[in-house]
């Protein structure tokens, strides 16, 4: 019996913030606690899993109650498997976006450092220090 509930505020396409990353990871942990969904759908064609997951997602609890138990379990297994895949994809996408943001920020900081160093070098050359030391290379 499942005692925990899924995080209610999970949505796709969250901004790549650390809090959203942690929220997605918490959702993935919850889904992983359900069991190995890949083993549940092993041998079932991918389009069939997608169809069953869509059918389960579209139905509410009262509609799912009308299904036979085996069909209801199959629909929910497919839904859990697709949700797990979606969350993993979202986590990977968010991680890539966060890394890209960090790389962009690091490049900007490096360029600022280069400009500052260039100003220092130009100031030293302009003060005449460069004329005495480097006159033989001219």
Helices and strands as residue ranges (DSSP letters): H 18-34, H 37-40, H 46-58, H 61-65, H 69-126, H 129-133, G 135-137
